[in-house]
C-alpha cells in the first residue's frame, strides 16, 4: 500500500513539474527551436533590438507533429518592471514552415497586438539590467479564427486544449 502511494506521488510530481495538466497539452511532443544568431540562453545581437534595426531574428523550427494544422509564436519578457511584456504575437503559421526568416512574417500568418500596441515584432529594449526573452512556439491541432486586435492573452485562451507540442528558445539582452 505504501509503495503504491509513493508511485502515485511521484507520478503526480512528474505531471506537475512537466507542466502536464489535463486539457492543456494534448500531445507529448517537444518542438525544437533554434536561431542561427543566438543560442539558448545566449545574447541576442543588437541588430534585433530597439538599439539596432528592431527586426526579428531568424528562428528555426523542427519536430512539428504530423497532426499540426498551425503554429503560434509568443515572444515575451518576464523580467520587465511592470510584469511580463509581450514583444510579438503570431499565429496561423504554416506547420510545414522550417524557418521564420530575419525581418519577415510568414505568409498567411496573423500578427496580434504586442504590448507596444502594434501588430509587429518589437525587439528587446530593457530599461536596465539583463532581461530574458522567451520565444515560445506552439503546434496546434487547429487554425485559429482571431482578429488581428487579439493579444497574447486572447491567443492563449484560444489555444487551450489545442496544443500538440511546444518548444522555446530564450535570448538575453542588456543595453
C-alpha positions in Angstrom: 0.0 0.0 0.0 2.8 2.4 0.9 4.6 1.6 -2.3 1.5 2.4 -4.4 1.1 5.7 -2.7 4.8 6.5 -3.4 4.4 5.6 -7.0 1.2 7.8 -7.3 3.0 10.6 -5.5 5.9 10.5 -8.0 3.6 10.4 -11.0 1.8 13.5 -9.7 5.1 15.3 -9.1 6.2 14.4 -12.6 3.0 15.7 -14.2 3.1 18.9 -12.2 6.8 19.6 -12.9 6.5 18.8 -16.6 3.5 21.2 -17.0 1.3 18.3 -17.9 -2.2 19.4 -16.8 -5.3 17.8 -18.4 -6.7 19.8 -21.3 -3.5 21.9 -21.8 -1.1 19.9 -24.0 -2.8 17.1 -25.9 0.4 15.5 -27.2 3.7 14.8 -25.6 5.9 16.4 -28.3 8.5 19.0 -28.0 9.3 21.4 -30.8 12.9 22.1 -31.3 13.5 25.9 -31.7 16.9 27.4 -32.6 18.3 30.5 -34.1 21.4 31.0 -36.2 22.1 34.3 -34.4 21.9 33.3 -30.7 21.9 30.1 -28.7 19.5 29.1 -25.9 20.2 31.5 -23.0 22.7 33.3 -25.3 22.8 37.0 -26.0 20.5 38.5 -28.7 22.6 40.6 -31.1 21.9 44.4 -31.0 20.5 44.3 -34.6 17.3 42.6 -33.3 16.7 45.1 -30.5 15.4 48.7 -30.2 19.1 49.7 -30.2 19.5 48.2 -33.7 17.2 47.8 -36.6 14.5 46.3 -34.3 13.8 43.3 -36.7 13.0 39.8 -35.7 15.8 37.3 -35.7 15.7 34.1 -37.8 14.1 31.2 -36.0 14.3 27.5 -37.0 11.5 25.1 -36.2 11.9 21.3 -36.0 9.9 18.3 -34.7 6.4 19.6 -35.6 3.9 16.8 -35.1 2.2 15.4 -38.2 -1.3 16.4 -36.9 -0.4 20.0 -36.5 -2.7 22.4 -38.5 -0.9 25.6 -37.5 1.8 27.1 -35.3 1.7 30.0 -32.9 4.5 32.2 -31.5 4.6 34.4 -28.4 7.7 36.4 -27.6 7.7 37.9 -24.1 10.0 39.3 -21.4 9.1 38.1 -17.8 11.7 40.5 -16.4 10.0 43.7 -17.3 9.5 46.1 -14.3 5.7 46.2 -14.7 5.3 42.4 -15.3 5.7 40.3 -18.4 6.0 42.4 -21.5 4.8 41.0 -24.8 7.0 41.7 -27.8 5.4 39.6 -30.6 2.3 37.6 -31.1 1.9 35.5 -34.2 -0.5 32.7 -35.2 -1.7 30.5 -38.1 1.9 29.9 -39.1 2.1 27.1 -41.7 3.2 23.9 -39.7 5.4 22.9 -42.7 7.5 26.0 -42.2 11.0 25.3 -41.1 12.2 28.8 -40.6 10.9 32.3 -39.9 13.5 34.4 -41.7 15.0 37.5 -40.3 12.8 40.6 -40.6 9.9 38.7 -42.0 6.4 37.4 -41.3 5.4 34.0 -42.7 2.8 34.1 -45.5 -0.9 33.9 -44.3 0.1 34.1 -40.6 -1.5 36.8 -38.4 0.2 39.2 -36.1 -1.6 40.2 -33.0 -1.1 43.2 -30.7 2.0 43.4 -28.7 2.4 45.5 -25.5 3.8 48.3 -27.6 0.2 48.5 -29.1 1.4 47.4 -32.5 0.9 44.4 -34.8 4.6 43.6 -35.3 7.8 42.4 -33.7 9.1 44.8 -31.1 12.6 43.9 -30.1 14.2 43.8 -26.7 14.5 47.2 -25.1 15.1 46.7 -21.3 15.3 49.8 -19.1 18.1 48.3 -17.0 19.9 45.0 -16.4 19.8 41.8 -18.4 16.4 40.6 -19.4 15.3 37.2 -20.7 13.2 37.0 -23.9 11.2 33.8 -24.4 10.5 32.8 -28.0 7.7 30.2 -27.4 6.3 28.1 -30.2 3.1 26.0 -30.1 1.9 23.3 -32.6 -1.9 23.4 -32.7 -4.4 20.9 -34.0 -6.5 23.8 -35.4 -6.3 27.0 -37.4 -7.4 29.9 -35.2 -10.1 32.5 -36.2 -8.8 35.5 -34.3 -8.9 39.2 -35.0 -5.5 41.0 -35.5 -6.6 43.1 -32.5 -6.1 40.0 -30.3 -3.4 39.9 -27.6 -1.3 37.2 -26.1 -4.0 36.5 -23.5 -6.7 36.0 -26.1 -4.4 33.8 -28.1 -3.5 31.7 -25.1 -7.2 31.3 -24.3 -8.0 30.1 -27.9 -5.0 27.7 -27.9 -6.1 26.0 -24.7 -6.9 22.3 -25.4 -5.4 22.5 -28.9 -1.7 22.3 -28.1 0.0 19.2 -29.6 3.6 20.3 -28.8 5.6 23.3 -27.7 9.1 24.5 -27.6 11.1 27.6 -26.8 14.4 29.3 -27.0 15.5 32.1 -24.6 17.6 35.0 -25.6 19.2 37.6 -23.3 19.8 41.3 -23.8 21.3 44.1 -21.8 21.6 47.7 -23.0 
